[in-house]
Amino acid sequence: MSDVHSGSFCKEGVFSHIVPPQTGTLRTPCHVLIYFSSRAPQRAMYFRSIAVCACLFNVAMVQNVYPCIPSPRPWSSMIGICAITVFLNAAGSMGMQLTSTGPQTVQRAQGERMTLVCTYTPDPSDTGELDIEWSVVSPDTTQKDQLLLSYAGGNKYVHGNPGLTKGLDFAAGDPSLGDASLSIAFLSPAHSAIYQCKVKKSPGVDMQKVSLVVMVRPSVPKCWVEGEAAVGETVSLHCKSSEGSSPLNYAWKREGGGPIPPSATQNRVTGELLISNHSQSFVGIYMCEVTNAVGDERCRVKLTANKRSP
């Protein structure tokens, strides 16, 4: 086997070679033993015998080929054997993994039933007791997160404020079978928070977060015409929902009789439809639809055209 030098590579397996020191006057050999293991942490463990032989390596994984680069050290007083065991975490042995995917922010309507998905796959090496935790992440980093629901030793535990934990449960009958999803029976605005699912089975552990935003659907709006709706005058149609999470978006349409008059302007925030220079051709049924991220409602109003007062 050829000498190892800076920038050279060694294949996966066991490598043993005499590495000549890179600096110093005494060329004392340094015996390097390199073992690659798939189940140990990514760190080197150094064993010294007789005298210190500081052979340091920069180890990285490049298509199953590992660069082995001794660092220069003064060797004038170093005699002996240096055995370095390098453990690498091989691809495919990742420990506990949460396998659920989806958006990091979820919007749902008040009153709905909601499931926050959290599925997992343990590694064969994860032999400890299964521990599952659902908690609300505190927006204040100086405060503790609030534990809501946990599973340990085959038992389920409910924690925290009953007002927040009421209706919370694991979606699966047995969360130890790979599904730790959280079910919320009846959503309220109080459930708006960042939730964290943590699954641990030593030595494996993994976690994920999802932001839940509970919104109120728009209530059925009220539609009305303001003013006398006289020909030649300006007419104002109004639409307003008394409830609904912002932002609310209002949009007017004309049902039959053609499109909205070209002279009309809509305010999608206030719900006003302003028609200038009103005429008989603008008569008809107008429908207003109000929407937000979780729902929509609508109302209708009849627009007439009256003769201008003398």
Contacts in CASP RR format, 6 or more apart in sequence:
PFRMAT RR
TARGET T0000
AUTHOR 0000-0000-0000
METHOD contacts of the structure
MODEL  1
MSDVHSGSFCKEGVFSHIVPPQTGTLRTPCHVLIYFSSRAPQRAMYFRSI
AVCACLFNVAMVQNVYPCIPSPRPWSSMIGICAITVFLNAAGSMGMQLTS
TGPQTVQRAQGERMTLVCTYTPDPSDTGELDIEWSVVSPDTTQKDQLLLS
YAGGNKYVHGNPGLTKGLDFAAGDPSLGDASLSIAFLSPAHSAIYQCKVK
KSPGVDMQKVSLVVMVRPSVPKCWVEGEAAVGETVSLHCKSSEGSSPLNY
AWKREGGGPIPPSATQNRVTGELLISNHSQSFVGIYMCEVTNAVGDERCR
VKLTANKRSP
1 15 0 8 1.000
1 17 0 8 1.000
2 8 0 8 1.000
3 17 0 8 1.000
3 19 0 8 1.000
3 20 0 8 1.000
4 10 0 8 1.000
4 17 0 8 1.000
4 19 0 8 1.000
4 32 0 8 1.000
4 68 0 8 1.000
4 70 0 8 1.000
5 70 0 8 1.000
6 22 0 8 1.000
6 69 0 8 1.000
6 70 0 8 1.000
7 67 0 8 1.000
7 68 0 8 1.000
7 69 0 8 1.000
8 67 0 8 1.000
8 68 0 8 1.000
8 69 0 8 1.000
9 65 0 8 1.000
9 66 0 8 1.000
9 67 0 8 1.000
9 68 0 8 1.000
10 34 0 8 1.000
10 65 0 8 1.000
10 66 0 8 1.000
10 68 0 8 1.000
11 64 0 8 1.000
11 65 0 8 1.000
11 66 0 8 1.000
12 36 0 8 1.000
12 64 0 8 1.000
12 65 0 8 1.000
12 66 0 8 1.000
13 34 0 8 1.000
13 35 0 8 1.000
13 36 0 8 1.000
14 33 0 8 1.000
14 34 0 8 1.000
14 35 0 8 1.000
14 36 0 8 1.000
15 32 0 8 1.000
15 33 0 8 1.000
15 34 0 8 1.000
15 68 0 8 1.000
16 31 0 8 1.000
16 32 0 8 1.000
16 33 0 8 1.000
16 34 0 8 1.000
17 31 0 8 1.000
17 32 0 8 1.000
18 29 0 8 1.000
18 30 0 8 1.000
18 31 0 8 1.000
19 29 0 8 1.000
19 30 0 8 1.000
19 31 0 8 1.000
19 32 0 8 1.000
19 55 0 8 1.000
19 70 0 8 1.000
20 27 0 8 1.000
20 29 0 8 1.000
20 30 0 8 1.000
21 27 0 8 1.000
21 28 0 8 1.000
21 29 0 8 1.000
21 30 0 8 1.000
21 73 0 8 1.000
21 75 0 8 1.000
21 78 0 8 1.000
22 70 0 8 1.000
22 72 0 8 1.000
22 73 0 8 1.000
23 72 0 8 1.000
23 73 0 8 1.000
23 74 0 8 1.000
23 75 0 8 1.000
24 74 0 8 1.000
24 75 0 8 1.000
24 76 0 8 1.000
25 76 0 8 1.000
26 75 0 8 1.000
26 76 0 8 1.000
26 77 0 8 1.000
26 78 0 8 1.000
27 75 0 8 1.000
28 53 0 8 1.000
28 75 0 8 1.000
28 78 0 8 1.000
28 79 0 8 1.000
28 80 0 8 1.000
30 53 0 8 1.000
30 55 0 8 1.000
30 70 0 8 1.000
30 75 0 8 1.000
30 78 0 8 1.000
30 80 0 8 1.000
30 81 0 8 1.000
30 82 0 8 1.000
31 53 0 8 1.000
31 80 0 8 1.000
31 81 0 8 1.000
31 82 0 8 1.000
31 83 0 8 1.000
32 55 0 8 1.000
32 68 0 8 1.000
32 70 0 8 1.000
32 82 0 8 1.000
32 83 0 8 1.000
32 84 0 8 1.000
33 83 0 8 1.000
33 84 0 8 1.000
33 85 0 8 1.000
34 57 0 8 1.000
34 68 0 8 1.000
34 84 0 8 1.000
34 85 0 8 1.000
34 86 0 8 1.000
35 85 0 8 1.000
35 86 0 8 1.000
35 87 0 8 1.000
36 66 0 8 1.000
36 86 0 8 1.000
36 87 0 8 1.000
36 88 0 8 1.000
36 90 0 8 1.000
37 87 0 8 1.000
37 88 0 8 1.000
38 88 0 8 1.000
38 89 0 8 1.000
38 90 0 8 1.000
38 93 0 8 1.000
39 89 0 8 1.000
39 93 0 8 1.000
39 125 0 8 1.000
40 87 0 8 1.000
40 88 0 8 1.000
40 89 0 8 1.000
41 87 0 8 1.000
41 89 0 8 1.000
42 87 0 8 1.000
42 88 0 8 1.000
42 89 0 8 1.000
43 87 0 8 1.000
44 57 0 8 1.000
44 59 0 8 1.000
44 84 0 8 1.000
44 85 0 8 1.000
44 86 0 8 1.000
44 87 0 8 1.000
45 84 0 8 1.000
45 85 0 8 1.000
45 87 0 8 1.000
46 54 0 8 1.000
46 82 0 8 1.000
46 84 0 8 1.000
47 82 0 8 1.000
47 83 0 8 1.000
47 84 0 8 1.000
47 85 0 8 1.000
48 82 0 8 1.000
49 80 0 8 1.000
49 81 0 8 1.000
49 82 0 8 1.000
49 83 0 8 1.000
50 79 0 8 1.000
50 80 0 8 1.000
50 81 0 8 1.000
51 77 0 8 1.000
51 78 0 8 1.000
51 79 0 8 1.000
51 80 0 8 1.000
52 78 0 8 1.000
52 82 0 8 1.000
53 78 0 8 1.000
53 80 0 8 1.000
53 81 0 8 1.000
53 82 0 8 1.000
54 71 0 8 1.000
54 73 0 8 1.000
54 78 0 8 1.000
54 82 0 8 1.000
55 70 0 8 1.000
55 71 0 8 1.000
55 82 0 8 1.000
55 84 0 8 1.000
56 70 0 8 1.000
56 71 0 8 1.000
56 73 0 8 1.000
57 68 0 8 1.000
57 69 0 8 1.000
57 70 0 8 1.000
57 71 0 8 1.000
57 84 0 8 1.000
57 86 0 8 1.000
58 67 0 8 1.000
58 69 0 8 1.000
58 71 0 8 1.000
59 66 0 8 1.000
59 67 0 8 1.000
59 68 0 8 1.000
59 86 0 8 1.000
59 88 0 8 1.000
60 66 0 8 1.000
60 67 0 8 1.000
61 88 0 8 1.000
66 86 0 8 1.000
66 88 0 8 1.000
93 123 0 8 1.000
93 125 0 8 1.000
94 123 0 8 1.000
95 122 0 8 1.000
95 123 0 8 1.000
95 125 0 8 1.000
95 126 0 8 1.000
95 203 0 8 1.000
95 204 0 8 1.000
95 206 0 8 1.000
96 120 0 8 1.000
96 121 0 8 1.000
96 122 0 8 1.000
96 123 0 8 1.000
96 126 0 8 1.000
96 199 0 8 1.000
96 200 0 8 1.000
96 201 0 8 1.000
96 204 0 8 1.000
96 205 0 8 1.000
96 206 0 8 1.000
97 120 0 8 1.000
97 121 0 8 1.000
97 123 0 8 1.000
97 206 0 8 1.000
98 118 0 8 1.000
98 119 0 8 1.000
98 120 0 8 1.000
98 197 0 8 1.000
98 199 0 8 1.000
98 206 0 8 1.000
98 207 0 8 1.000
98 208 0 8 1.000
99 119 0 8 1.000
99 120 0 8 1.000
99 121 0 8 1.000
100 117 0 8 1.000
100 118 0 8 1.000
100 119 0 8 1.000
100 120 0 8 1.000
100 181 0 8 1.000
100 208 0 8 1.000
102 117 0 8 1.000
102 210 0 8 1.000
103 210 0 8 1.000
104 209 0 8 1.000
104 210 0 8 1.000
104 211 0 8 1.000
105 210 0 8 1.000
105 211 0 8 1.000
105 213 0 8 1.000
106 114 0 8 1.000
106 116 0 8 1.000
106 210 0 8 1.000
106 211 0 8 1.000
106 212 0 8 1.000
106 213 0 8 1.000
107 213 0 8 1.000
107 215 0 8 1.000
107 293 0 8 1.000
107 294 0 8 1.000
108 114 0 8 1.000
108 187 0 8 1.000
108 212 0 8 1.000
108 213 0 8 1.000
108 214 0 8 1.000
108 215 0 8 1.000
108 294 0 8 1.000
109 187 0 8 1.000
109 214 0 8 1.000
109 215 0 8 1.000
109 216 0 8 1.000
109 217 0 8 1.000
109 294 0 8 1.000
109 295 0 8 1.000
110 187 0 8 1.000
110 188 0 8 1.000
110 189 0 8 1.000
110 214 0 8 1.000
110 215 0 8 1.000
110 216 0 8 1.000
110 217 0 8 1.000
111 186 0 8 1.000
111 187 0 8 1.000
111 188 0 8 1.000
112 186 0 8 1.000
112 187 0 8 1.000
113 183 0 8 1.000
113 184 0 8 1.000
113 185 0 8 1.000
113 186 0 8 1.000
113 187 0 8 1.000
114 183 0 8 1.000
114 184 0 8 1.000
114 187 0 8 1.000
114 191 0 8 1.000
114 212 0 8 1.000
115 171 0 8 1.000
115 181 0 8 1.000
115 182 0 8 1.000
115 183 0 8 1.000
115 184 0 8 1.000
116 134 0 8 1.000
116 181 0 8 1.000
116 182 0 8 1.000
116 184 0 8 1.000
116 195 0 8 1.000
116 197 0 8 1.000
116 210 0 8 1.000
116 212 0 8 1.000
117 181 0 8 1.000
118 134 0 8 1.000
118 179 0 8 1.000
118 180 0 8 1.000
118 181 0 8 1.000
118 182 0 8 1.000
118 197 0 8 1.000
118 199 0 8 1.000
118 208 0 8 1.000
119 178 0 8 1.000
119 179 0 8 1.000
119 180 0 8 1.000
119 181 0 8 1.000
120 178 0 8 1.000
120 179 0 8 1.000
120 180 0 8 1.000
120 199 0 8 1.000
120 206 0 8 1.000
121 178 0 8 1.000
122 130 0 8 1.000
122 201 0 8 1.000
122 204 0 8 1.000
123 204 0 8 1.000
125 203 0 8 1.000
125 204 0 8 1.000
126 201 0 8 1.000
126 202 0 8 1.000
126 203 0 8 1.000
126 204 0 8 1.000
127 201 0 8 1.000
127 202 0 8 1.000
128 201 0 8 1.000
128 202 0 8 1.000
128 203 0 8 1.000
129 152 0 8 1.000
129 153 0 8 1.000
129 201 0 8 1.000
129 202 0 8 1.000
130 151 0 8 1.000
130 152 0 8 1.000
130 153 0 8 1.000
130 154 0 8 1.000
130 176 0 8 1.000
130 199 0 8 1.000
130 200 0 8 1.000
130 201 0 8 1.000
131 150 0 8 1.000
131 151 0 8 1.000
131 152 0 8 1.000
131 199 0 8 1.000
131 200 0 8 1.000
131 201 0 8 1.000
132 150 0 8 1.000
132 151 0 8 1.000
132 152 0 8 1.000
132 170 0 8 1.000
132 175 0 8 1.000
132 180 0 8 1.000
132 197 0 8 1.000
132 198 0 8 1.000
132 199 0 8 1.000
132 200 0 8 1.000
133 147 0 8 1.000
133 149 0 8 1.000
133 150 0 8 1.000
133 196 0 8 1.000
133 197 0 8 1.000
133 198 0 8 1.000
133 200 0 8 1.000
134 147 0 8 1.000
134 148 0 8 1.000
134 149 0 8 1.000
134 150 0 8 1.000
134 168 0 8 1.000
134 180 0 8 1.000
134 182 0 8 1.000
134 195 0 8 1.000
134 196 0 8 1.000
134 197 0 8 1.000
134 198 0 8 1.000
135 145 0 8 1.000
135 146 0 8 1.000
135 147 0 8 1.000
135 148 0 8 1.000
135 195 0 8 1.000
135 196 0 8 1.000
135 198 0 8 1.000
136 145 0 8 1.000
136 146 0 8 1.000
136 148 0 8 1.000
136 164 0 8 1.000
136 193 0 8 1.000
136 194 0 8 1.000
136 195 0 8 1.000
136 196 0 8 1.000
137 145 0 8 1.000
137 193 0 8 1.000
137 194 0 8 1.000
137 195 0 8 1.000
137 196 0 8 1.000
137 209 0 8 1.000
138 144 0 8 1.000
138 145 0 8 1.000
138 146 0 8 1.000
139 194 0 8 1.000
145 196 0 8 1.000
146 159 0 8 1.000
146 160 0 8 1.000
146 161 0 8 1.000
146 164 0 8 1.000
147 159 0 8 1.000
147 160 0 8 1.000
148 158 0 8 1.000
148 159 0 8 1.000
148 160 0 8 1.000
148 164 0 8 1.000
148 165 0 8 1.000
148 168 0 8 1.000
148 182 0 8 1.000
149 156 0 8 1.000
149 157 0 8 1.000
149 158 0 8 1.000
149 159 0 8 1.000
149 165 0 8 1.000
149 168 0 8 1.000
149 169 0 8 1.000
149 170 0 8 1.000
149 182 0 8 1.000
150 156 0 8 1.000
150 157 0 8 1.000
150 159 0 8 1.000
151 157 0 8 1.000
151 170 0 8 1.000
151 175 0 8 1.000
151 176 0 8 1.000
151 180 0 8 1.000
154 176 0 8 1.000
156 169 0 8 1.000
156 170 0 8 1.000
156 175 0 8 1.000
158 165 0 8 1.000
158 168 0 8 1.000
159 165 0 8 1.000
163 190 0 8 1.000
164 190 0 8 1.000
164 191 0 8 1.000
167 183 0 8 1.000
167 184 0 8 1.000
167 185 0 8 1.000
167 186 0 8 1.000
168 182 0 8 1.000
168 183 0 8 1.000
168 184 0 8 1.000
168 185 0 8 1.000
169 182 0 8 1.000
169 183 0 8 1.000
169 185 0 8 1.000
170 179 0 8 1.000
170 180 0 8 1.000
170 181 0 8 1.000
170 182 0 8 1.000
170 183 0 8 1.000
171 179 0 8 1.000
171 181 0 8 1.000
171 182 0 8 1.000
171 183 0 8 1.000
172 178 0 8 1.000
172 179 0 8 1.000
172 180 0 8 1.000
172 181 0 8 1.000
180 197 0 8 1.000
180 199 0 8 1.000
182 195 0 8 1.000
182 197 0 8 1.000
184 191 0 8 1.000
187 214 0 8 1.000
188 214 0 8 1.000
189 214 0 8 1.000
189 215 0 8 1.000
189 216 0 8 1.000
190 214 0 8 1.000
191 212 0 8 1.000
191 214 0 8 1.000
192 212 0 8 1.000
192 213 0 8 1.000
192 214 0 8 1.000
193 211 0 8 1.000
193 212 0 8 1.000
194 209 0 8 1.000
194 210 0 8 1.000
194 211 0 8 1.000
194 212 0 8 1.000
195 209 0 8 1.000
195 210 0 8 1.000
195 211 0 8 1.000
195 212 0 8 1.000
196 207 0 8 1.000
196 208 0 8 1.000
196 209 0 8 1.000
197 207 0 8 1.000
197 208 0 8 1.000
197 209 0 8 1.000
197 210 0 8 1.000
198 205 0 8 1.000
198 206 0 8 1.000
198 207 0 8 1.000
199 205 0 8 1.000
199 206 0 8 1.000
199 207 0 8 1.000
215 244 0 8 1.000
215 245 0 8 1.000
215 292 0 8 1.000
215 293 0 8 1.000
215 294 0 8 1.000
216 243 0 8 1.000
216 244 0 8 1.000
216 245 0 8 1.000
216 294 0 8 1.000
217 243 0 8 1.000
217 244 0 8 1.000
217 245 0 8 1.000
217 292 0 8 1.000
217 294 0 8 1.000
217 295 0 8 1.000
217 296 0 8 1.000
217 297 0 8 1.000
218 241 0 8 1.000
218 243 0 8 1.000
218 244 0 8 1.000
218 248 0 8 1.000
218 290 0 8 1.000
218 291 0 8 1.000
218 292 0 8 1.000
218 295 0 8 1.000
218 296 0 8 1.000
218 297 0 8 1.000
219 241 0 8 1.000
219 242 0 8 1.000
219 243 0 8 1.000
219 244 0 8 1.000
219 297 0 8 1.000
220 241 0 8 1.000
220 297 0 8 1.000
220 298 0 8 1.000
220 299 0 8 1.000
221 239 0 8 1.000
221 240 0 8 1.000
221 241 0 8 1.000
221 250 0 8 1.000
221 288 0 8 1.000
221 290 0 8 1.000
221 297 0 8 1.000
221 298 0 8 1.000
221 299 0 8 1.000
222 239 0 8 1.000
222 240 0 8 1.000
222 241 0 8 1.000
222 242 0 8 1.000
222 299 0 8 1.000
223 237 0 8 1.000
223 238 0 8 1.000
223 239 0 8 1.000
223 286 0 8 1.000
223 288 0 8 1.000
223 299 0 8 1.000
223 300 0 8 1.000
223 301 0 8 1.000
224 237 0 8 1.000
224 238 0 8 1.000
224 301 0 8 1.000
225 235 0 8 1.000
225 236 0 8 1.000
225 237 0 8 1.000
225 238 0 8 1.000
225 301 0 8 1.000
225 303 0 8 1.000
226 235 0 8 1.000
226 236 0 8 1.000
226 237 0 8 1.000
226 238 0 8 1.000
227 235 0 8 1.000
227 236 0 8 1.000
228 306 0 8 1.000
228 309 0 8 1.000
229 235 0 8 1.000
229 278 0 8 1.000
229 303 0 8 1.000
229 304 0 8 1.000
229 305 0 8 1.000
229 306 0 8 1.000
230 278 0 8 1.000
230 305 0 8 1.000
230 306 0 8 1.000
230 307 0 8 1.000
230 308 0 8 1.000
230 309 0 8 1.000
231 278 0 8 1.000
231 279 0 8 1.000
231 280 0 8 1.000
231 305 0 8 1.000
231 306 0 8 1.000
231 307 0 8 1.000
231 308 0 8 1.000
232 277 0 8 1.000
232 278 0 8 1.000
232 279 0 8 1.000
232 308 0 8 1.000
233 277 0 8 1.000
233 278 0 8 1.000
233 308 0 8 1.000
234 274 0 8 1.000
234 275 0 8 1.000
234 276 0 8 1.000
234 277 0 8 1.000
234 278 0 8 1.000
235 274 0 8 1.000
235 275 0 8 1.000
235 278 0 8 1.000
235 282 0 8 1.000
235 303 0 8 1.000
236 272 0 8 1.000
236 273 0 8 1.000
236 274 0 8 1.000
236 275 0 8 1.000
237 252 0 8 1.000
237 272 0 8 1.000
237 273 0 8 1.000
237 274 0 8 1.000
237 275 0 8 1.000
237 286 0 8 1.000
237 288 0 8 1.000
237 301 0 8 1.000
237 303 0 8 1.000
238 271 0 8 1.000
238 272 0 8 1.000
238 273 0 8 1.000
239 250 0 8 1.000
239 252 0 8 1.000
239 271 0 8 1.000
239 272 0 8 1.000
239 273 0 8 1.000
239 288 0 8 1.000
239 290 0 8 1.000
239 299 0 8 1.000
240 271 0 8 1.000
241 248 0 8 1.000
241 290 0 8 1.000
241 297 0 8 1.000
244 292 0 8 1.000
245 292 0 8 1.000
245 293 0 8 1.000
245 294 0 8 1.000
246 292 0 8 1.000
247 269 0 8 1.000
247 292 0 8 1.000
248 269 0 8 1.000
248 290 0 8 1.000
248 291 0 8 1.000
248 292 0 8 1.000
249 268 0 8 1.000
249 269 0 8 1.000
249 290 0 8 1.000
249 291 0 8 1.000
249 292 0 8 1.000
250 266 0 8 1.000
250 267 0 8 1.000
250 268 0 8 1.000
250 269 0 8 1.000
250 270 0 8 1.000
250 271 0 8 1.000
250 288 0 8 1.000
250 289 0 8 1.000
250 290 0 8 1.000
251 266 0 8 1.000
251 268 0 8 1.000
251 288 0 8 1.000
251 289 0 8 1.000
251 290 0 8 1.000
251 291 0 8 1.000
252 260 0 8 1.000
252 264 0 8 1.000
252 266 0 8 1.000
252 271 0 8 1.000
252 273 0 8 1.000
252 286 0 8 1.000
252 287 0 8 1.000
252 288 0 8 1.000
253 260 0 8 1.000
253 286 0 8 1.000
253 287 0 8 1.000
253 288 0 8 1.000
253 289 0 8 1.000
254 260 0 8 1.000
254 284 0 8 1.000
254 285 0 8 1.000
254 286 0 8 1.000
254 287 0 8 1.000
255 284 0 8 1.000
255 285 0 8 1.000
255 286 0 8 1.000
255 287 0 8 1.000
255 300 0 8 1.000
256 284 0 8 1.000
256 285 0 8 1.000
257 284 0 8 1.000
260 266 0 8 1.000
260 273 0 8 1.000
260 286 0 8 1.000
261 275 0 8 1.000
261 281 0 8 1.000
261 282 0 8 1.000
263 275 0 8 1.000
263 276 0 8 1.000
263 277 0 8 1.000
264 273 0 8 1.000
264 274 0 8 1.000
264 275 0 8 1.000
264 276 0 8 1.000
265 273 0 8 1.000
265 274 0 8 1.000
266 272 0 8 1.000
266 273 0 8 1.000
266 274 0 8 1.000
267 273 0 8 1.000
267 274 0 8 1.000
271 288 0 8 1.000
271 290 0 8 1.000
273 286 0 8 1.000
273 288 0 8 1.000
275 282 0 8 1.000
275 303 0 8 1.000
278 305 0 8 1.000
279 305 0 8 1.000
280 305 0 8 1.000
282 303 0 8 1.000
282 305 0 8 1.000
283 303 0 8 1.000
283 304 0 8 1.000
283 305 0 8 1.000
284 302 0 8 1.000
284 303 0 8 1.000
284 304 0 8 1.000
285 300 0 8 1.000
285 301 0 8 1.000
285 302 0 8 1.000
285 303 0 8 1.000
286 300 0 8 1.000
286 301 0 8 1.000
286 302 0 8 1.000
286 303 0 8 1.000
287 298 0 8 1.000
287 299 0 8 1.000
287 300 0 8 1.000
288 298 0 8 1.000
288 299 0 8 1.000
288 300 0 8 1.000
288 301 0 8 1.000
289 296 0 8 1.000
289 297 0 8 1.000
289 298 0 8 1.000
290 296 0 8 1.000
290 297 0 8 1.000
290 298 0 8 1.000
END
